[in-house]
């Protein structure tokens, strides 16, 4: 029995020939919750089931087993990389939103009018940070412009010499 056949049987609701047979003889009809991902634990169960059910006169090709193990390892690393990338993007959005505090920002309101105001606070409660502009919460991705507020300088009094 190939891994592909075991995966197909598992997707159809069976848990492999060995488990299905044991359920028939033991009288156990435990409901199984199907998994939507193929992690290393599921791969190892499939591999053990395949090794148990292989034809002794034509054992599984070790090159194929190594290839499948390598593919699983690559899939796990890509999944971890994707998770890290998502976390990095989220952190970048938080940093960008925090940098807007004290800046003049422009956004388009519900009526289509461009509104400009000073960003006074940032909320990270939702999936996209929200910047408070003039008492209105604006999603970070709705902000269309940023300018530095004009700074006022106070003249320095000349020191008197006596």
N, C-alpha and C positions, 0 to 999 in steps of 0.2 A: 504494500500500500504506500503510495507516494505522499509527500507532505501536502501536495496540491489536493489530493483526494481527501485527506484528513481535514484540511481547511474547509473544503467544500462540504463535507459531512458535518463539520462543526457549525458552519454557517446555516446549514439546513436544520439544526436543532439537535443533532447527535453529538456525543462527546467522544467519539472514537469507538471502534469495534469492541475493544476490551471493556470499556465502561458500559456500553450498551448491553453487552452480554451479561455482565455482572448484575445489572439492574433487572434483567429478565429472571435470573435464577434466585436473586435475593428477595424479590418482591418489592424492592424499593422503587418508588416512583418520584424521586426528589426532583422538583422543578429546578431547572438551571437557568440562570440569568445570562443571556448572551453578552459577550464582551465585544465592544466596538473597536478595540485596538489589539494589535499583535505585539505584545511586549516580550521580553526575554523569558519570562516564566511560561507564557503560552507557547513560545517556540520550543522550550525544553520539553514541555509535555507532549507536543506534537512529535518531536524527535524521538522521545522514548517510546511513544506509541508506534511510530514507524519502525523502530528497531525491534519491538516486540512482535510486530506483525509481518516482518519481512520474510521472504522465502529463503530458507537456509541454503538452498542450492545456488542462489544468486544474491549474495549480500549487497547491501547498499554501497555505492561507490563513495570512497572516502573523499575524493576530490569534490564530489557534489555536496557532501556534508560540510566540508570546509568552506566551499563557496556560499552555501546558505548561511552558515554561521557568520561569515564576513559581511554578507548582505544585512543580516540582523544588526550587527555591530554598527554598520554605517547608518542604518535607519535610526538607531538609538542616538547616535552622535548628531545626526541632522535634526532630530526632535529636540535635543538639548540645545543645539545652536539656535533653533527657531525660538525656543522659550527665552533664551538669553537675549536674543535680538528684540523680542517683544518687551522685555523688561527694560532694556536699554532705551528703546523708543519712549516708553512711559516716563522714564527718568528724565530724558531730554525735554519732554513736554513740561514736566514739573519745573525744571530749571528755567526754561524759556518763560513760563508764566510768572515765576518769582522775579525774574529780571525786569518785568514790566511795571512792577510796583513803583510809583512815583513818576512814571513816564506818561506823556500824552498819547493816548491810543484812539484810533478811529475804527468804528464798526458800523455796519448797516443795521438799523432797527427793523422791526416787523413791517413798518410802512414803507420801507425802501429808502429812508432818509439816512444820510451819513451823519453820525454823531461822533463828536470828539470830546474827550474828557480825560481826567487824570485817573490812572489805575490806582486804587487805594488798598485793595486786598486781593488775595487769591484763595480759592477753595479747591481742595483736591478730593472732594467727596464723590464725584462721579468718575466716569471713565476718561473724560476729557476735563482738564482743569478749567475752572471758571474764574474770570477776572472781574472784580467789582469796579465798575466805572460809573461814577456819579450815582451810586446807590443801585445800579442795575447790574445783575450778574450776566456776563457775556462769555460764551464758550471761547476758549483760546483759538480754535480754528475759525471763528467768525471775525476775529480782529484783522482788519485790512491794512492798518498802518500804525507806525510808532514814531513819535518825535520826542526829542529831549525838551523838557520845559525850559523856557527862558529863565536864566538865573539873574537875580538882582544882586548888584554889588553895592556895598555901602562904602562911601569914601572914608579913607583912613585919615583921622585928624593928624595934622602935622605936629610933630613934637616941638615944643618950645624950648629954647635954650636960654638960660638966664645968666 
